[in-house]
Each structure stands twice: as structure tokens, then as C-alpha cells.
Amino acid sequence: MNISVINNFKDNFDTLILPVSKKRKINSHNKELNKKINKYIELYSFSYSDDKLLSFDLEADNKLKQIVLVNTDLPDKLQIRDTLFNVFGKISKKSKNILFINYDLFFDESIITEIFILRYYKFIKYIENSKKHKYNLFVLTNKYVDLTESIELANSVNTARDLVNEPSNVLYPETLAKSALSL
């Protein structure tokens, strides 16, 4: 799982996450993409306050396979983490490169990063032939952001999850102490 903050538009992605509002025009900084996005917004408008997100799967021959629109007109800003968790849950398993356009700085990039890492946690240590899904998240923003602390925090939570999910015959007091010392 890779996370990058970028300042210039890239078109090497297959999923687009875009915060939308009735109060602002869509501006992805790409004219062709703006037309496509506005077409989908016209088909469906966020008419109710509980409409937090909307996902569109696009034609198979299209490089862009999915657009997820996130409603930023929600009355309760405390729902941001919950909404982002649901947004990342809507992403297709076929997606590899995800672009989250955050030019209007509605979402905090550190929250986006934490939720992204936490959402895709899986304890698959004892499952044969298991594969972790490989996502690349690009957060397009107009400021420099250091995500090191957010990534370390989310990875620490996932390490704690790994320890909790270990069976008791593998993780007992002595092995827990060794694990703690190795951190």
C-alpha cells in the first residue's frame, strides 16, 4: 500500500474520489474529466442530508473505471471519519491507483491517510494463498503535507490488531513481551 501527496494532476489512475458540494463547481483541473464528472452529478444530486457518497462504475474500455463523489454539504462535520471509511469501502477490488482530489482542503490529508490504512487492514497470517490488495493512493492537494506521523499511527494500530488476533498458543505473556521489545 503506497500513499503519496501530489501537487500536479496525473491521469494514471483508475478510481477518482472527489469531494462535491452544491455550492461549488467541480474542478479537477482537467477539462475532459470535469465534463465526465459533471455528467454524473447531473444524473444524481445529493438531495438528502444522509446522502454521504455516491459511486459510479464506468465503462470497461475506459481507463477511469470508478468515480466516488463525497458530499461535503453534510451538516455534521464530525461524520468525516465515518464517511471516509465508507468511501474507501466503495472502491472496487479491481482498482489499483486511486486519486483523491483535495484541492479545496475540505478533508485533512492525515485523516485521509489514517482511514485509508485502517480500512484495508486484514489479518491473513494463517490463511493459505491469501493476497493483500495493493492500492496506491494519490492525494492531490495544493500544499505540502508530511504524512509520516499519520502513516506510523495507523500502522501502529494495525500492529496492535495483529497482536490481538494471534491465537493464545502463539501469543502468550513471554512472546508478547518479546514482540513489545522488538517494536
N, C-alpha and C positions, 0 to 999 in steps of 0.2 A: 504494500500500500504506500503510494507516494503522494505527498501533498506539496504543492508549490504555489507561491503567490506570484502572480504575473501582473505586469502593468500595460502590456500590449495585447491586443486581440489576436488569438490564434484560432485557426479553423481545423485543427487536428483533433477534434473531439466528436463523440457520438451522442452525448447527452448534455443538454443545456438546462441549468437551473437559473431561473430569473425571478427576482422579486418584482411584483407588479402592483400597481395601485390605480384606482380610478382617477386619481388626482394628477398623475404624471404620464407623459408619453413614454413609450418603450424606446430605449436607446441602447442597443447592444454594440454600437459603434461599427456596424456592418449593415449596409443598406439592404442587401438581399435577405439577410437574416431578420431584419426589422419587419420586412413585408410578411415573411412567413409567420413570425410571432404574432403580429397584429391580426393576421387572418384567424389564428386560433383564439385570440382574445375576443374577437367579434363573435365567433361561434358560441362562446361561453363567457358570461361575465360573472364575476363574483357578486351575486345578488343577495346572499345571506351572510350574516356575520360569522356563521360557523363554517363557511367555505374557506378552508385554510390553504388548500393547494389543489392543483389540477394537473394531471399528467396526460400527455398526448403521445401515442406511439405513431411514428411516421412511416412512410412507405419504405419497403425493404431496400429499394435501389438508392435510397438517399443516404449520404454519409452521416448526416444528423438523424439519429434513429428515435430520439425521445426529447421532448421538451417538458419540463416541470415548472409550472408557474406557481409562485408563492404569494399569497395575498398579504400585503403589508398594511392593509386597512383594518386589521383586527383591532378591536377596542382595547384588548388586554395585552400589553406588551410582555407580560410575564409568561405568555404561552410560546415564546420564541423557541426555547429548547425543545419543547414537545412538538412543535410544528416542524422544526428541522429534523428531528428524529423520524417523523412520519415522511418527510420529503425524501430523505435518504432511503427509506424503506420502499419508496415507489420506483426506485431506479432499477431498470431491467438488469437481469443477470448477464445479458449479452454485452452490456456496456463495459468499456474499459477506461475511456478518457472522459471525464466529467468536467464541464466548465461551469463554475458558479460565478455569475456576474454580480459583483457587489460594488459597482461604481457609486451608487447613491449612499453607500455606507450604512444601510439600514441594519445589517447584521454585523456583529463583531466577529472578525475573522478567527479569533481564538475560540469562540463558541462554535463556529462552523467546523473548525478542526477537531475539537474535542468530541462533538456529536458524531462526526464522520467516523472517527476511530472507534468510538464506543459502540456505534450502531452495527458495525461489522465484526464484532468480536464473536468468535466461535471456539469452543473447547473441543478440539478434534484430535487430541493427542492419542487416543486409544481407538480411533476409527480407521480401519484399513482403507487404503486407496482414497483417502479424503483429500480434497483440494480446497485451498483457501482462494477465494475470489480475489483477483488482482485488479484493484481500481487505482486510477491516477486522478487525483482531484486538483484542478487548477482554479484558484480563486483570483478572479480579475478585479483589481482594485486600483484606486488612484493614489495610494500611499504605500510607504514601505512598512511592512509588518514582519516582526520576528516571531515565528510560531514555535520556537524551540520549547518554551515553557509549557505551552498547551499540549504539544505532542508528548512531552515527558509525563505530564499529569495523566493524560488519557492512557498512555502505555503502562503507567503505574497502577491504575485502576484495573487494567486488563491482566496485569501480573497477579494482583490480589484475587481476581476472578479465577485465574489458573490454579492458584493455591487452594482456594475454597472448593474447586471442582475435583481435586485429586481425591482418590479413594483413601480411606483411613489406613489401609495396609501399605500404602505408598508414602503418604504424608502423615507422619506421627511426630511427636514433640522433637525428637532428635533431628529428623530430616527437615522439619520446619525451621529449626534453629540454623542448620546449615544453609538452607535457602535464604534466610534472612541475612546471614553474614555474607553471602555471595552477592547480595544486592549492593 
